[in-house]
């Protein structure tokens, strides 16, 4: 098993009051919100939804989760350290510093592991024989165990970031018991039934001015289709057009700008089966022209990118590719030529 644990201070809102959330958050100095989002509340067990940068932090950290390890966010680690310095100075170590998207304005965040015992022999023995080749963090520990930093380093980190007082105030509020449970009076906005909200994926097959297609390789850590070549993807947000979704997603993931030649053109649809959640996620595939192909670069979501010549019909036979890869290339090529 692997796990990530983190904390966030949230303000409670009823969905119909979310429009005024910013003013209240600024007034109270809180960055995150929570609300009940159950379809049939209060007739069923309520579902609590959470939004905010401190919520996102945990999912960013989870990328670095490791077999048999527990990752703890720096905020929570600092709180635990303040509560019991002797205990947690022994069980928490900083194993790396990584840039997390949307976190700390691009400054590197400490990746912190919890272990009951940090004996070198026991730690090294706990790794699989080839785990160092799959994880740069494991490789660093194996090759230079002494490079692990003590949790006391957080004192300087939070001073440098001018965040020490924020954590100390949160610690004091926890001690005083100022936090409360979610009120049963919070109900979803009846004007926006959850049955109207769904997850939709949007894909753009992106051509450069030479007619080649941008493709990206999914990392080994992906639950679906690890190490498979794909075309990139964006998830449609509420009140967002397909064009806006694709422009946002591909700018974030590849640093490129897209042109749809006046009208966005879908070429086919698809669905992703999710056996764990017993559902299928729908998707739509479009074509686009890359305005600035020389700017293309991969983000943390992919391990490699390249430009594929669509005449190379054998590529999907030589390499691992997402389902219907060759069919999608053929459809996209025909649509691009029609442009």
C-alpha positions, 0 to 999 in steps of 0.5 A: 500500500501507499498513502498521502496525508495532508491538512487544509483549513476550510470554510463551510458554504451552502452551494447557493452562497458560493458566489460570495465565497471570495469575500468571506475567504479574504476576510477570514484568511482561509483559502479553501471551501467545503460544501455538501454535494449529495444529490438526495441530501438529506435522505442519503449520507451526504457527500462533502466536496472540497475546493482550494489550493491546499486541497490540490496540494495532496493530489500533487504530492500523491504523484510521489507516493511510493510502495509501503510509504506514507507521504505527509505534507509539509504543513501537517509535518510542521504541525506534528513537529510543533506538537511533539518535536522529540517523536516526530524528529525521529519519524519524519524525513525530507527525501526530496524537494519538488516543484508542484503545479500551482503550489508555493508559486513554483518554489520547491516543496519538501517531500516528506516520508514517515517511517517508524524507524529510519535505520539504514539497513531496514529502509534499504531492505524494504525496497524491491530490487529494481525499485531504484530504477522506477523511482528517483527518490528511492535511487537517491536514498539507496545511493546516498542515504546521508542526503536525507534531511532532518525535519527540523529543516522545516523551521528555516523553510517556513521562515524563508517563506514567511509561513511560520506564523500561519502554522503557529496560529493554526496550531493554537486554534487546534489547541483551543478547539475552535474548529467545528463539524460540518453543519447538517443545515448545508444543502445542495443548490436545487437549481443545479441538480448534480445529475446535470454534472458529468466528467467529459474528456477532450482530446485534440490531435494537434498538427504542426505546419508540416502535417505531423502530429504531437503525441505524448507518452504517459508515465509509468505511474499512470493507473490507466495505460502506463507508458502508452503514447497518446494525443494529450487530453483536457477535462471539461470544466463547468461553463467551459466551451470545448475550445476553451478547455483544449486551449487551457489544457494544452497550454498547461501541458505542452506550452502550445497555442491552438488554432481551430481555423474558425470552427472547432471540429470533432472527428469522433467520440470514445469512452474510457472504461473504469472498472474500479468505479464501475463506469465509463468516462466519455470523451470527444476528439477534435483536430487543431493546428499548433500555432507555435510548434517550436514551443512544445515541451512536456509537463510532469504529466508525460515522460516524453513527447514527439512529432509523428508523421501520420504516414507511419502506419506501423507506429502503433504496432511498434509502440504501446499506444492508447486504444484506437490510436491508428484509427484516430490518426487516420481520421485526423489526417483526413480531417486535416487534409480537408482543412 
